[in-house]
Amino acid sequence: MSLIPATILTGFLGSGKTTLLKRVLTESHGQKIAVIENEFGEENIDSDLLVTESKEQILQMSNGCVCCTIREDLRDTLRLLAAKKRKGLLDFERVVIETTGLADPGPVVQTFFMDDEIAETYLVDSVITLVDAKHANEQLDTRQEARRQVGFADQIFLSKTDLVSEAEKDALTHRLKHMNPRAPIRAVHFGEVPLGEVLDLRGFNLNDKLDVDPDFLKEDDHGHHDHDHEHHDHGHEHGEHCAHLHHHHYDDDVKSFVFRADRPFDPAKLEDFIGAIVNVYGPRMLRYKGVLAMKGTERKVIFQGVHQLMGSDLGPAWGEGEPRQSRMVFIGIDLPKDIFFQGLEQCLAA
């Protein structure tokens, strides 16, 4: 049986997750989707959306979707759905998980990697984060969960942009890009998103494309984020830099930085260093990904990770005339950029 793709839908309270989910559940898209509502707590804010009277709280819908509400362990629910699919009791091709608005997506993502049975059945396709443009700055200022949701995203949808000015929207977009430069940002209206932009994004698949917003790299081409290994700029953290450059006064603990190098890496040194930093900083490393030039191989090496979990794979060969430049993006909570950069530079081959 081929792996079942899973999409994780996250976003703070009121950002429009349920509106988008209703679209997925009610649209005649011809896809058989199992939707898992991960609402913890006393109140079920979507009680009119979901039928929860059945013992197993699973509902087969007329358009081929399956819907279930859980208040227990996500792993058990994924196992139950897979077992029912194998027995022919449920028919679905993919899973969409809506997390509670207060959730840190990290443990949800890790569920797919920590459990062998889940890992052999499902494949994380992407993490989609909805951001309420009207209330986002306040939420990002006060709630680390909201910042983590942005840091984990493969795709960010901005909702309620009609309630803010163009300048406010641009400022928020700028802030989000500095927290997570690898996630495209798109404004959406009342959850009206083409399903092609929600499903099959392959944000978690290992491939040779390092998704970093190109404007993020261009913006500071004097060497703040985007160093090659000969240059340092240790004078600023992200928030300080943005504050005087763009008149923004936030200093988010979720930040990102990009490391680039023109010399290849020494494989053994890099493995030791990455292992060491993941051991120390893993809980604060939300997402990291790289396309690497490695001494001793003509092919690109692709790696990515979530917290302490990481994987690598051989990608395609470097193209003729293509610069063999390693690029790595790290997104995390107060990560010590200087330590990362110094350590990575020491891993470069002589």
N, C-alpha and C positions, 0 to 999 in steps of 0.2 A: 504494500500500500504506500503510495507516495505521501510525503509529509503534508500535513494540513497547515496552510498559512494562517497566521494569527496576527491581527491588527489590534494594537492597544490604544484606546481612545482615552485621553486624559485632558485635564483642564480644571481650573478652579471653579468654585461654585458660581453658577449663573453665566458660564462662558458659552453655553450653547451645545454642550455634549448631547443632551437628550434630544434637542431639535435635530441635530445631525443623525442621531440614532434612529429617530422616528422615520427620517427619510430613507435610511437603509432598510428599515423593517417594512415600510409600506410601498416603496417604489417597485414597479414591475421590472426588475432588472434581469430576471432569468437566472440569477445566481442563488445557490442554496447556502445560506449563511446562518451559522449558529451565533447568536448574540448572548453574551454573558453580562448580566448587570451585577456589578460588584459593589453593592450598597451596604455599608455597615452602619449599625445604629438603629434607633427606635423607629424613625420615620422612613417610610418608603415614598420618596417624593414623586416616584413614577408609577404609583399604584394604578393610575388610570391607563397607563401605557401597557402594563404587564399584567397578565393573569397569574396570580400567585396562589390560587386555592389548591391546585393539584399538589399531591404529596411531594413529588419530586420537583415541583415548580418549573417544569419544562413544558413549553407550548409550541406545537407545530403550527405555523402560520400558512395562510392560503397561498402566499407567493413563494413558498419553499423555504422561508426563513424558520429558524428554530430560535425560541427565546427562553432564557431561564434566568431566574433571580437567585443569587446565592448570598448567604450570610456566613457560610462556613469557609473552609479552605478552598482556595482557587484550584489547587492541585487535584483535590478530590473531584471537583466539578469537571475539570478537563478529562480526568480519567473516566468518569461516568459517561460523558458525551462520546468519547472514543469507543468505549465498550458498547454503547448502544448503536453506534455507527457500524461497528464490526458485526454485530448481530442482526443488522438490517432493520432495527427498530427506529432509527433516525437516519435521515439522509441529508448531509450537508457537506459542502466543499471547503469552507473556510470558517474562521472564528473571528468575531469582533468582541473585544472586552471593553466595556465602559467602566472605568475605575470611579470610585467615589471622589468627589471634588477635593477632598482633603488628603488624598493619597499621594504618597511618594511613589512614583512609578517603578523605582528600583526593585523592590521585592517582587512586584508583578513580573517584570522582565526576567529576573533571576529564576523564577519558578520554571521557566522553559529550559534553563541550562543546568539546574541543580539536580533535577530528578531524571534518571535515565529513561524511565517509561515515557515521560512527557517529551523529552528530547528526541526520542525515537519515533514520536507520533506527530509532533507539531514543529513548525518552523516560524520564528518571529519574523513577520514581514516588515513592520515598522511601528514606531510610536508616533501618534498624531496628537498634538497639543492644541487645544483651543484657548485663545486668550481674549478676554473681554476688554476691548479697547477703552471703554469708559472707566473701568475700575482697576485696570491692570497695574498702574503705577503704585497705587496704594497696596494692592495685594502683594506685588513683588517686594515692596519696601518692608512689609510686616510679616510675610509668611514664607518660610524657607521651602515649604512644599510647593508653592507656586513657582519659585525659582528653580527648583529641581525639575518640575514638569517641563519648563523651558529647556533646561540643560539636556534632558533626555530626548528631546523631540527630533524626529527625522523630518517632520513637516509641521509648520505652525500655521494655523488658521486664525486670523484676526476677526472677531465678531464685534458687532455694535459700533462699527466705524462711523456710521451715520450720526452717532451721538457725540462725536468729537470733531475738532477742527482738523484741517489737513496738516497744520503744523504739529498738533498734538499726535496725530497718527504717525507722522514722519519721525518725531522724537522717540515715540515708543518703538517703532521699527528699528531705529538706530540702537536703542538700548537692547532689544532682543538679539540683534545681530552680534553685539559684543558679548552677550552671554552664550550664544550658540551660533557660530558662523556657518555651520554645516547644514542648517535646516532652512529650506526655502520658506518665505513668509508670504501669505496670500490673504487678502481681505475677502470675507464671505458674508453673504446677506441671508439671515434667517436659515442657516444650515444648508443653503442651496449650493452644494458642492458636487460636481460631477464625480460619480463613483470611481472613475478612473484616476482621480486624484486622492482617493482614500485607500483603495485596494491595490495590491501588487506594486507597491512603491520600492520594494526590495531595499529598504533602508538599512536592514541588518545583514544583508547578504555580503559575503566577502567578494569584492570585485576590484577592478583596477581604477575605479573612479573615486577620488577623494573629494567628497562634496563639501567644499568650503566656499562660502559666498565670495565671488570674485571681487565685489566692491569692498568687502572687508579687507582683502589683501591690498587692494589699490590705495585705500584710504590713508594708510599709514606707511607708505612706501619709503619713508625716511628711516624705517627700521625699528618700529616699536614692537609690533606683534611678529613681524614677518622676517625673522633674521635669517641670513645665511650664517654659517657657523663661524665666520670671521668677525662678526659684529656683536656688540653687546649694548644694551641700553637698560641698565638696572635702576635707573632713577625714578621710574614711574610704575605704579600698578595701574591696572586698567581704569579703575574708577577715577583716580586722580587725573589721569591723562584726559579722559573724556570730559571731566568737569571743566577744565579751563579751555579745552579745545572746542568743545561743542556747547558749553554753558549748561551742562547737565550736572546735577549735584547728587547723583546716586553713586553708591559704591557697593555694587552687588557682590555677595560672597561667591555666587556662581559666575565664573569667568572662563574665558577661553584664550588659548594662545596657540600659535602655529610655529613649528620648528621646521626649518629647511636646511639642507646641507648638500653641497656639491660633491663631496667625497663620499665613497661608499662606506657602509658600516662594517665593522668586524663582527661577524655573527655571534661568536662566543661572548664578547664583551657586551654586546647589546642585550643578549638574552639574560646575562647576569644582572645588568643594570635595570632592565624593565622588571625582572623578578623582584629586585630589591625595592623599587619604588612602589610596585603594586602591593608588596607586603606591608609597607609603611603607610602609604596613602590610599590604598585601594578603596576603603569606604568613602573617601571624598572624591574619587575619580568616577564621574558619572558616565562619560562616554569618551573613548579615544580611538583613533583610527589613523592608519598611515599607509602610504605607498613608499616602499623603501628600495634603495639600491644597495645590494649586499655583495660584499667581496666574495668571489668564487662562483657566482651564478649570473647567467645572462638574462635571467627573468626577474621581473618585478616581484617583490615580496609584499603581500598585503596582510596587514594585521589590524585587529580591532578588539576592543574590550569594553566591558561594563563592570565597574567596581573591580573585584579581584579576578573576574573571569575574563580570559582573553584567548584568542585563537589567531593562527596565522596560516597562510596558504601561499603557494606559488601562483603568481599571476602570469600574464602573457610576457613574451620577450620584449625588451626595450626596442622601440622602433629605430630604424636607421636614421641617424641624425638627431634623434630625440635626446635632449639633455637628461642625463641620469641623475636627477635631483630627487633626494628623499624629501617627503613632506609628511608631517605628522601634526594632527590637531588633538589637543587635550581640552576637555571641558570638565570642570570640577569645582569643588568648594574650597576656596582659599588655597589653591595649590601653589607651592613655592616655585615659581617659574624659573628663577635663577638656578636652583638646584637641578631642576629638570634639564635646563639648557647646558649647564656645565657638565652634567653627567653624560648627556647624549653626545656632546662634542668629544668627550674622552673615549667614546665608543667608536669613533670614526677610524677607519684604517689609515695607516701612515702613508 
